[in-house]
Amino acid sequence: MNFHELMNKRRSVRGFTERRLTDDEITKLLEAATAAPNACNYQSWHFYVVRGREKINGFVPKIYRGEWFRSAAVVFVVCTDAGQLEARFGGRGADLFAIQDTACAIDHLMLMAAEMGLGSCFVGAFDEDECRRYLNIPDSRRPVALVPVGEPAADTPKRPRKPINEVVTFAGEEE
Ligand SMILES: Cc1cc2nc3c(=O)[nH]c(=O)nc-3n(C[C@H](O)[C@H](O)[C@H](O)COP(=O)(O)O)c2cc1C
C-alpha cells in the first residue's frame, strides 16, 4: 500500500470487534507515534496505554460519553510532557509546540493503525480533569487526546473535504 492508498484508507472508526491487540501490535503503533516529527527532538509526549474491559469501560461516561468507546481494544491517552520545550521557548513551547508534537504523533499512530487493518479515532472532547484523576497523571503532563484503537466492526464511509480552493490562498506568482 503506498501513502496515497493509506491516507485514503484511514477513517475515524467508532466501533470495534472483540479482537484484542497483541503486545507486538501495540509496540508497532507506539513506534509509529514516536517516529513523528517534533520540536527540537525533545519528544515532548507521553502515552498511557489502557487495556482491559474494566479499565476501558471506566472512561464512559465520566471521561468520554460515547458508548461506542467501550468497544476499543486499547486506548492510548496521549499527553504532552512539555518541560524541556517550556524551558527553552516559554509559553509558546508549552502551549503550542508540545500540542503540535502530540498531534503529529497521533496522526502517525492512526496511519499505522490503518496500515495494520485497524481502526482508530482522535477523541478530543473528553473531560481532562477526570482523565487525569483516573490515570493518576501528574501535573507535568497534560492529557490532550484519547485514541481508541481496534478492529473496525463495520465499514466507515469516507468523509468529504472542502475543495482545495476554499482552504488555500496562494501567494506570489510562479516565475
Ligand atoms: C482535534 C480533533 C478532535 C476530535 N475530537 C473528536 C471527538 O471528541 N469525538 C469524535 O468522535 N471524533 C473526534 N475527532 C474526529 C473527527 O470527527 C474526524 O477526524 C473528522 O470528522 C473527519 O473524519 P475522518 O477522520 O473519518 O476523515 C476529532 C479529530 C480531531 C483532529
The ligand as an ORCA input file, in Angstrom:
! r2SCAN-3c Opt
* xyz 0 1
  C      -8.507     17.608     17.233
  C      -9.549     16.568     16.920
  C     -10.550     16.319     17.855
  C     -11.508     15.344     17.596
  N     -12.423     15.039     18.583
  C     -13.316     14.049     18.361
  C     -14.208     13.655     19.405
  O     -14.178     14.178     20.504
  N     -15.092     12.659     19.144
  C     -15.124     12.010     17.919
  O     -15.951     11.101     17.762
  N     -14.284     12.368     16.909
  C     -13.386     13.354     17.099
  N     -12.485     13.693     16.107
  C     -12.531     13.001     14.800
  C     -13.159     13.897     13.726
  O     -14.536     13.999     13.936
  C     -12.850     13.329     12.309
  O     -11.450     13.284     12.107
  C     -13.486     14.178     11.192
  O     -14.896     14.154     11.284
  C     -13.081     13.706      9.793
  O     -13.417     12.344      9.600
  P     -12.291     11.270      9.213
  O     -11.273     11.254     10.325
  O     -13.004      9.936      9.112
  O     -11.681     11.679      7.919
  C     -11.503     14.648     16.348
  C     -10.474     14.897     15.431
  C      -9.503     15.821     15.718
  C      -8.358     16.023     14.734
*
